[in-house]
Every structure is written in structure tokens, then in C-alpha cells.
């Protein structure tokens, strides 16, 4: 039997970049539609609509990045690698490939946030609480406690990454993107209340950087004091998910 040809580096980068860009465009877009003045979604159904918006954003992002397994998330990439899995068919979990995935994810998220801002540019120009404008880009806690906020992010990411690691044994490929979308909705509805469930370092840090550099009227600060939590928490969750898989399934 012939081995499957390795996926070229340019394809890896382009796939994860495009998929993550779609995810952030649709995810930040649904939050903007709910929070920004004069949008047709404001006032909207609130968190449930946002959960579904992010879920569908993940689903279509995964389809866009099908060549590389649709990670769209450094925590997923790290979790699969630590669990001893290939990153995707034809993509071994080498240090180079892991770095390529993560760079593409962060850059795709940055561009996706900029495109979402362009779509809502006139609404960002309206007078609005700066915290709401930041909230369309990045997450923030309802009760600020770095330790417990990090724990919340770690738990949500643990659920996501563990499911990704074991899902190949429990379902067909054809329903994968829809299944992960429903999982994202479930995590948001069940665990998203305390922090807004970043569960993805690229999802939070790259849009936060976009918020900092874009010429947004009356935007206020980018809350860099909190920015490490949606990076560290998901990273811990990914490590714990890999360890859980190794202990119970490997």
C-alpha cells in the first residue's frame, strides 16, 4: 500500500489560515450584531444567538480547512500532538508543522477580525460603551479573578480538545464539522458564562491585537491585563485533554 503523500507546507498554511479567518469573521460578527448600536441584531437574543453564531463559525471554518483537519485553534493542534496523533492525514506532528499550524491560525484570526470590523465599520463609529466594542473582538470575565477565570477556560478547552482527540473513534468524517459545531454551542451554553469561553488562544489574542491597532472611534483600552488568561487557560486544557486520552484510551 502506498503511503499518503504529505500535505505541502503552503497548503497547511493556507488551509488553517482560511479556516480560522472564516471562524473569526463569523464569530466576531455575531457578537458585533448583538452588541453594537443600530445593528439589526441589537437588542438580540443574547448569549444563545452568540453561541450558535460561534458554533456555525467553527463548522464552516472546519470545512474551509478540511485539508489540515480544521484545527483553527492552537490548543487543538497542541493537544493532538501531545496525544501522539498526526495533525491530519499526511501531516505528521513535527515541530515545524505544529509551528506552521499555529502561525496560520493566529494570522487568520487577525485578518478575520479586521474583516468583521470592516463589515460593521459604521456601527463601530457610533457612540457606545468601549467595553462593548472590545467585547466584539475579545473575551472578558463577568467576575474578574485570574485564577478562576483560567480554570474555567481550561475546563472548557479540555472538553473540546478531548472530544477532538477521541472523535475519530466515535463518528464518521461526514458529520465531523456539524458535531464540533454542536459541541461549541454546548460548551458556550454550559461553561461560557464566567469568561465568554475563548477556549482558543488565537480566537482571543489576535482579535485583541486587531482591536488595539484598528482606528476604532472611542474604543478605549484592549484590557491587556486579562489577555494572558485566554492563552494560558486553553493551553492548560489542551495538555490535560492529551493526558486524559493517554491515561484512559491509549
PyMOL commands that set and color helices and strands:
alter all, ss='L'
color gray80, all
select helices_A, chain A and resi 9-35+47-64+66-68+74-82+95-119+121-124+130-135+146-169+173-191+201-213+229-248
alter helices_A, ss='H'
color red, helices_A
deselect
rebuild
show_as cartoon
